[in-house]
Each structure stands twice: as C-alpha cells, then as structure tokens.
Amino acid sequence: MSDKRFGLSKKEIIKKSAEITQIIKNSNSVAGNLIKIYFRFGPARDVVSRVAFAVSRKVKKAVLRNRAKRLLREVYRLNKHRLIDLLSLRNMAIDMVLIFIGEAEMLKRLKYADFESDFLPLIEKILKYNE
C-alpha cells in the first residue's frame, strides 16, 4: 500500500481559525454518537480533502482533549481514501471540521474501533448528501 495514500500532509490540514469558523457557520453537518462533521463541497483543486480537528473545552483536561484529537486524526487518516476516491471521480473537493462531541468520562475508555465505527457511517452520509 502506498505511504502517501494513508498520510496526512500539512496541505490537508486547516489551521486558520477564521476558516474553521466559516466552515462551521456556512456548511452542512452530520453527527454520530462521538463525532460531528461539518462539511462543504467545492470545485476540484490540488488537495481533494482538507480537514480540521477540534474538541470542546468542556473536556477539561488537555490530556483527554489531545487524546480525542489524536484518535480523530487517526480515524480520518486511515479512512480518507474512501472519500477522496469518490470525490476525485466527481471532480469535487471537500473541507471538513471533525469535532468530538462525546463526554470526557467516556473518552477514557474509548478505543480507535469506537471512533471508526462512528466515523464510517458519517462518511457514507456525506457521500450520499452530494448525489
């Protein structure tokens, strides 16, 4: 398997606060039990998918917020190829903000598989949204 297919380059990550806020305010959203995804489609560009990761400050401890972001990044990184392949065929691009919406106490016992089982159906909903 190609290393680039599962990588997460700097070009793919949205860092500007104003841009993240704009995506949240002017976009569609889907939500699961753990993750809420704000997304907007656009015309094709060199980077098909751009993403930002966030966790509410209601999760008080920075260690837990960082764990949630780490799990979100990993789930996205390993499954983004499903999204990118279909959007490339449609000649489109997507910007997304992934937000952890679960509780801090539940985060202590959650594993990668829990995040992935919540993320994959949301990706399917996003892809059906644009058909």
C-alpha positions in Angstrom: 0.0 0.0 0.0 1.2 3.5 -0.8 2.5 5.6 2.0 1.0 8.8 0.6 -2.4 7.2 0.5 -2.6 7.0 4.2 -0.5 10.0 5.1 -1.8 13.4 6.3 0.2 16.2 4.8 0.3 19.8 6.0 -1.7 20.9 2.9 -4.6 18.8 4.0 -5.0 20.4 7.5 -6.9 23.6 8.0 -5.3 25.7 10.7 -6.8 29.2 10.4 -9.4 29.8 13.0 -11.4 32.1 10.7 -11.6 29.4 8.0 -12.7 26.8 10.5 -15.4 29.2 11.8 -16.6 29.9 8.3 -16.9 26.2 7.5 -18.9 25.6 10.7 -21.3 28.5 10.0 -21.7 28.1 6.3 -21.9 24.3 5.8 -23.9 21.2 6.3 -23.3 18.7 9.2 -23.8 15.1 10.1 -23.5 13.7 13.7 -22.9 10.4 15.3 -22.6 9.5 18.9 -19.0 10.6 19.2 -18.2 12.8 16.2 -19.9 15.7 14.4 -18.7 16.6 11.0 -19.2 20.0 9.4 -18.5 19.8 5.6 -18.8 21.8 2.4 -18.1 20.8 -1.1 -16.3 22.9 -3.6 -14.7 22.7 -7.1 -11.8 20.4 -7.7 -8.3 21.6 -6.5 -4.9 20.1 -5.9 -5.9 18.9 -2.4 -9.2 17.0 -2.7 -9.9 16.9 1.1 -8.9 19.4 3.8 -9.7 18.8 7.4 -9.6 20.4 10.9 -9.9 18.5 14.2 -11.5 20.0 17.4 -12.6 19.1 20.8 -14.8 21.1 23.1 -13.2 22.8 26.1 -15.9 21.1 28.1 -13.4 18.2 28.1 -11.4 19.9 30.9 -8.1 18.0 30.9 -5.8 18.8 28.0 -4.5 15.2 28.0 -8.1 14.0 27.2 -8.6 16.7 24.5 -5.3 15.7 22.9 -6.3 12.0 23.0 -9.6 12.8 21.3 -7.8 14.8 18.6 -5.3 12.0 18.1 -8.0 9.4 17.7 -9.9 11.7 15.3 -6.8 12.3 13.2 -6.0 8.6 13.0 -9.5 7.6 12.0 -9.6 10.2 9.3 -6.1 9.4 8.1 -6.8 5.7 7.7 -10.2 6.1 6.0 -9.9 9.2 3.9 -9.1 7.2 0.8 -12.8 6.2 0.6 -13.8 9.8 0.5 -11.1 11.0 -1.8 -11.5 8.3 -4.4 -15.2 9.1 -4.9 -14.8 12.9 -4.9 -12.0 12.6 -7.4 -14.3 10.8 -9.8 -16.9 13.5 -9.3 -14.3 16.3 -9.8 -15.0 17.8 -6.4 -13.2 18.8 -3.2 -14.4 18.9 0.4 -13.5 20.9 3.5 -14.4 19.3 6.8 -14.2 20.0 10.5 -14.3 16.9 12.8 -15.5 17.6 16.3 -15.5 15.2 19.2 -18.9 15.6 20.9 -18.7 12.8 23.5 -18.2 13.3 27.2 -14.8 13.4 28.9 -15.6 10.4 31.1 -16.4 8.2 28.2 -13.2 9.3 26.4 -11.1 7.5 29.0 -12.4 4.1 27.9 -12.9 4.7 24.1 -10.7 3.0 21.6 -9.9 3.5 17.9 -12.5 1.0 16.9 -15.3 3.0 18.7 -14.3 6.1 16.7 -14.1 4.3 13.4 -17.5 2.7 13.9 -18.9 6.2 14.4 -16.9 7.8 11.6 -17.6 5.4 8.7 -21.4 5.8 8.6 -21.0 9.6 8.7 -18.7 9.4 5.6 -21.4 7.4 3.9 -24.0 10.0 4.7 -21.7 12.8 3.4 -21.2 11.0 0.1 -25.0 10.4 -0.3 -25.6 14.0 0.5 -23.9 15.1 -2.7 -25.5 12.6 -5.1 
